[in-house]
Structures are given as structure tokens and as C-alpha cells.
């Protein structure tokens, strides 16, 4: 039954994601478990987790804030949690269990992530007993405290906190953790690289696990990549420009900050300022296809066919499918 559900989900994925190895993704699915517990008010709380070693489950700490006796589950089978190692600020917990029979997920060895890379989110969204699979792409990765936080378009919902984001070969890239509110949400995952530090945390045996994480901080203290999300979603371009400018002041070599400033200026019809910001973004990161794409659109508006063609070639070196999309968007053949 589980295999049938997953294959059904794969058949409904966007076309580029159909080139996956189904057996490897099935193996990844088998490494995803439920984490459950009774809350302090008697209700049943639930989340997800990923088996990362024998009797070790990686998940989010925030799912343990109101339960004293959590456990790991798969269907009707339950497994006791005997201890936890917690990194509250980064919202990651490593559980030690007893008798967990599931094989660990394959940890991604090459941890380089590229914009536009196909990914799969696998977790117990809405508390369903069988993990659900959703497909998407990496929208961006943001440097934060020695790692890169992942933003993707692979959706996850309540109950999937602590679930896994995988590449299309079933390798674990990170842990799905938080999202913005609203219909057009941004989905964020914490990188698997933090597992090494998490395993060095002191062992604890008492629940609940309390403590605020970085993504729950006051709005003006959150990382800039979070501060820009709501203005961008709400199309508040003046606010986005303000956040982007502060981001650039704090980190002038951040390509994403310059891209966000360019996006704000473009939507405020300050095209020359937008072009300058996009060029600075692409100069800092030649693989920032978002900035390259927008530069191509601006070049089209100015009738600059040489620039349009140069940008096509630059994007094609990174992603031919995206280059073809770019060509169609600006109504320009490869020879323009």
C-alpha cells in the first residue's frame, strides 16, 4: 500500500521530476517516521522525523514544547524515545530510540545545492499515517551561521515539521522546519550539515523541550532572508526595498540581497536602478539565474539583442531547460 501511494504521487509530479529513481525515493520514504505525544492539555500532538542512523531520528525541537512523553510511530507500531540531543536555537533535535527497525536515510554527500534543483519533500503532512511526497525546486539558499538555509517550492503542512527534503535520488538534504503564512507560502528547510554539530549536544532525558528558535525571533531580529519574505509575498515593494537596502548594508556581497533590491526597484518602475542591482547580484554570483533572467527581460524592453543573447548563453551554461524558458519568455530565438 505504501509503495502504491508513493508511485501514485510520483505520477502526479511535474514532468522534470519524473526522471527520479523510484526505488531510491521509496527507500527515502521508509526512513520518514511520525513523532507523536500527548500535549499538556491532553490533545495529541504530532510531527515527523527522519531516521539518520541506527535508533536515531532527526526532527524539530518545537514539536516537543507541550508533551512530556513523546514517541516515534509507524502505523500502529510505536517506539520509545529514551533520550534527546537538542539545539534549540536552530530548532533541531536528535532522538535516541529503542528497537527502531528502519534503515537510515542516505545523507547527501555532495551538499552543494543549486537554484532550480529538483527536490522532494516527504513527511506526514496533516498527520496522515502514510508519508506524502511533494515535488518542487530549490528557490534559493541563504548563508546563515556557517550553513545555507534552503528555500524550496516543495510544500509541507502541519504535521510535516521535522520531515525530510530530498534530492531526486533520495538523498537527504535537510529537515523541513518552517514556512511563511498565507496561500503563497515560502517553505524553509534546515541543512543536514547541522547533524554533525547536533550529535555533539549533551544528552537529555526530560521533556518537554522549550526554547525559542531563530526563526521565531522578533521580526526585526530575524535573518534578512526572512524579513524580505512577507513584503515580497504581499507585493509591498517599498518595504522590500527598505529591507534589501538594510541587508546590503549588513552584507554587501550577498547576491540575494541585491536581487531583492532589483526586484523591488523593477516593480517600482525604477528600471535603471533595478538593472544596476541585478548586475551587481549576477557579478557576485554568476549562477544567480533569477537575476540573469530579469536582466534579460530588461534587455528585451530596451531592444538590446546582444545582451539578450549573452544572457541566454550564460543561463544555458547553468540550466538548459531554464534557458529555453527564458528564450520563450522574451520571445527570442537562440540567435537573437
C-alpha positions in Angstrom: 0.0 0.0 0.0 2.8 2.4 0.9 4.6 1.8 -2.4 1.4 2.3 -4.4 0.7 5.6 -2.7 4.2 6.9 -3.4 4.1 5.8 -7.0 0.8 7.5 -7.4 2.3 10.7 -6.1 5.3 10.4 -8.4 3.0 10.1 -11.4 1.4 13.5 -10.5 4.7 15.3 -10.2 5.8 18.0 -12.7 7.5 16.4 -15.8 11.1 17.2 -14.9 10.8 15.3 -11.6 9.7 12.1 -13.4 13.3 11.1 -14.1 13.8 10.0 -10.5 14.9 6.6 -9.3 11.6 5.4 -7.7 13.4 2.7 -5.7 15.7 5.2 -4.1 12.8 7.5 -3.3 10.9 4.6 -1.8 13.9 3.9 0.5 13.8 7.6 1.5 10.1 7.3 2.3 10.8 4.3 4.5 13.2 6.5 6.6 10.4 9.0 7.4 8.5 8.4 10.6 5.9 10.1 12.8 6.7 11.7 16.1 3.8 11.8 18.5 2.9 12.7 22.0 0.1 13.8 24.3 0.1 17.6 25.0 -0.1 19.1 28.4 -3.8 19.8 27.8 -4.5 16.2 26.8 -4.6 16.6 23.0 -2.4 14.5 20.7 0.5 16.4 19.1 2.3 15.1 16.1 5.2 15.9 13.8 7.6 14.0 11.5 11.2 12.8 11.7 13.8 11.2 9.6 15.9 8.2 10.6 19.5 9.3 10.2 21.4 6.4 12.0 20.5 3.2 13.9 17.9 4.2 16.5 18.5 7.9 15.7 15.7 10.2 14.4 16.3 13.8 13.5 13.4 16.2 13.8 12.4 19.7 15.0 12.5 20.7 18.7 9.4 22.8 18.5 7.2 19.8 18.3 8.2 18.8 21.9 7.2 22.0 23.7 3.9 20.7 25.2 4.5 17.0 25.6 6.2 15.1 28.4 6.1 11.6 26.9 6.6 11.6 23.1 7.3 8.6 21.0 8.1 7.6 17.4 5.5 5.8 15.4 5.0 4.0 12.1 1.4 3.0 11.5 0.2 1.2 14.7 3.8 0.4 15.8 5.4 2.7 18.4 9.0 3.1 19.6 10.1 4.6 22.9 12.3 7.7 23.0 15.0 7.2 25.6 16.9 10.5 25.2 17.3 13.6 23.1 20.1 15.9 22.0 18.7 19.4 21.4 19.9 22.5 19.5 17.0 24.8 20.5 18.2 27.9 18.6 18.5 26.0 15.3 15.3 24.0 16.2 16.9 20.6 15.7 16.6 17.6 17.9 18.2 14.2 17.6 16.2 11.4 19.3 17.6 8.1 20.5 15.0 5.3 20.4 14.8 1.6 21.2 14.3 -1.2 18.6 13.7 1.1 15.6 13.8 -1.3 12.6 14.0 1.2 9.8 17.1 1.8 7.7 18.6 5.3 7.9 18.1 7.8 5.0 21.1 8.2 2.7 22.7 11.5 3.7 23.6 13.7 0.7 27.4 13.6 0.4 27.7 16.4 -2.1 26.0 19.2 -0.2 26.2 21.7 -3.0 22.7 22.9 -3.8 21.8 24.9 -6.9 19.0 27.2 -7.6 16.3 25.4 -9.7 17.4 21.9 -8.5 14.5 19.4 -8.3 13.7 18.3 -4.7 11.1 16.2 -2.9 9.5 16.9 0.4 8.5 13.7 2.2 6.5 13.9 5.5 3.3 13.3 7.4 1.5 16.5 6.4 -1.8 16.8 8.3 -0.8 13.8 10.4 -1.7 11.2 7.7 -0.3 7.7 8.5 1.4 7.3 5.2 4.1 9.9 4.3 3.1 12.2 1.5 5.5 13.3 -1.3 5.5 16.7 -2.9 7.8 17.9 -5.6 9.4 21.3 -6.1 12.7 23.1 -6.8 15.2 25.0 -4.7 14.3 28.7 -5.0 17.4 29.8 -3.1 19.8 29.0 -0.3 20.8 31.6 2.3 24.0 31.8 4.3 23.3 31.6 8.0 25.6 30.8 10.9 28.0 28.7 8.8 25.4 26.8 6.7 22.9 27.6 3.9 19.2 27.5 4.8 17.1 26.1 2.0 14.0 27.7 0.5 12.1 25.5 -1.9 8.7 25.3 -3.6 8.1 21.7 -2.3 5.2 22.3 0.1 4.7 20.8 3.5 1.9 21.4 6.0 1.1 21.0 9.7 2.4 17.6 10.9 5.4 17.7 8.5 7.6 19.7 10.8 10.8 17.6 11.1 10.2 15.8 7.8 12.8 15.5 5.1 13.7 17.4 1.9 15.5 15.0 -0.5 17.1 15.3 -3.9 15.6 13.2 -6.7 18.0 10.3 -5.9 16.5 10.1 -2.4 19.5 11.7 -0.6 18.6 13.7 2.5 19.4 17.4 2.1 17.7 18.8 5.1 14.8 19.0 7.6 11.6 20.8 6.7 11.0 23.3 9.5 9.0 26.5 8.9 7.1 28.4 6.3 5.5 31.8 5.9 1.8 32.2 6.4 -0.7 32.6 3.5 -1.7 30.9 0.3 1.6 31.6 -1.5 3.9 30.4 1.3 7.7 30.2 1.2 9.0 26.8 2.6 12.3 26.6 4.5 14.4 23.6 5.4 17.4 23.4 7.7 20.5 21.8 6.1 21.6 18.3 7.0 25.1 19.7 7.7 23.9 20.7 11.1 23.5 17.0 12.0 27.3 16.8 12.8 27.0 19.6 15.5 23.7 18.2 16.8 25.2 14.9 17.6 27.7 16.7 19.9 25.0 18.3 22.0 24.5 17.0 25.6 22.2 14.1 26.2 18.8 15.0 27.9 16.1 12.7 29.1 13.4 15.2 30.3 10.6 16.5 28.1 9.2 19.0 27.1 12.0 20.8 25.2 11.5 24.5 25.5 13.4 27.4 23.9 12.9 29.9 21.1 14.5 29.2 17.7 16.0 31.8 15.4 13.0 31.8 13.0 10.7 32.7 15.9 12.6 35.8 16.9 11.2 39.3 16.8 10.6 40.4 13.2 13.4 43.0 13.2 15.8 40.4 14.6 15.1 37.6 12.1 17.6 36.9 9.4 17.2 39.3 6.4 16.1 36.4 4.1 13.1 36.0 6.4 12.4 39.7 6.8 12.1 40.1 3.0 9.6 37.2 2.5 6.4 38.9 3.7 6.9 42.2 1.8 7.7 40.2 -1.3 4.6 37.9 -1.0 2.4 40.9 -0.2 4.0 42.9 -3.1 4.9 45.7 -0.7 7.8 46.9 -2.9 8.7 50.0 -0.8 9.1 47.8 2.3 11.0 45.2 0.3 13.4 47.9 -0.9 14.0 49.0 2.6 14.7 45.5 3.9 17.0 44.8 0.9 19.0 48.0 1.5 19.5 47.1 5.2 20.5 43.6 4.1 23.1 45.0 1.7 24.4 47.4 4.4 24.9 44.3 6.6 26.2 42.0 3.9 27.2 43.9 0.7 28.5 40.8 -1.0 25.2 38.9 -0.8 23.8 38.2 -4.2 20.3 37.5 -3.0 20.2 40.9 -1.2 21.0 42.7 -4.5 18.4 40.6 -6.3 15.7 41.5 -3.9 16.6 45.2 -4.2 16.4 44.8 -8.0 13.0 43.1 -7.8 11.7 46.0 -5.6 13.1 48.6 -7.9 11.7 46.9 -11.0 8.2 46.7 -9.5 8.5 50.4 -8.5 9.3 51.1 -12.2 12.9 52.3 -11.4 14.3 50.2 -14.2 17.8 51.7 -14.3 18.2 51.1 -10.6 16.8 47.6 -11.0 19.3 46.8 -13.8 22.2 48.0 -11.6 21.1 45.9 -8.7 20.6 42.8 -10.9 24.0 43.3 -12.4 25.6 43.5 -9.0 23.8 40.4 -8.0 25.0 38.4 -11.0 28.5 39.8 -10.5 28.6 38.4 -7.0 27.1 35.1 -8.1 27.3 34.1 -11.7 24.8 31.2 -11.0 22.1 33.6 -9.8 19.7 32.7 -12.7 16.9 34.9 -11.2 19.0 38.0 -11.7 20.1 36.9 -15.1 16.6 36.2 -16.1 15.4 39.7 -15.1 18.4 41.3 -16.8 17.2 39.6 -20.0 13.7 40.9 -19.6 15.1 44.4 -19.1 17.4 44.0 -22.2 14.3 43.0 -24.2 12.5 46.1 -23.1 15.4 48.2 -24.4 15.7 46.2 -27.6 19.3 45.1 -26.7 19.5 41.8 -28.7 23.3 41.4 -28.0 22.6 41.5 -24.2 19.6 39.2 -24.6 21.8 36.6 -26.4 24.7 36.9 -24.0 22.3 36.3 -21.1 20.8 33.3 -22.9 24.3 31.7 -23.2 25.0 32.4 -19.5 21.8 30.7 -18.4 22.3 27.8 -20.8 25.7 27.0 -19.1 23.8 26.6 -15.8 20.5 25.1 -16.8 19.4 24.4 -20.4 15.7 24.0 -19.5 15.7 27.4 -17.8 17.5 28.9 -20.8 14.7 27.5 -23.1 12.1 29.0 -20.7 14.0 32.3 -20.8 14.0 32.2 -24.6 10.3 31.6 -24.7 9.6 34.3 -22.2 11.4 37.1 -24.1 10.2 35.7 -27.5 13.7 35.4 -28.7 15.4 32.6 -30.6 18.8 31.3 -29.6 20.4 33.5 -32.3 18.8 36.8 -31.1 
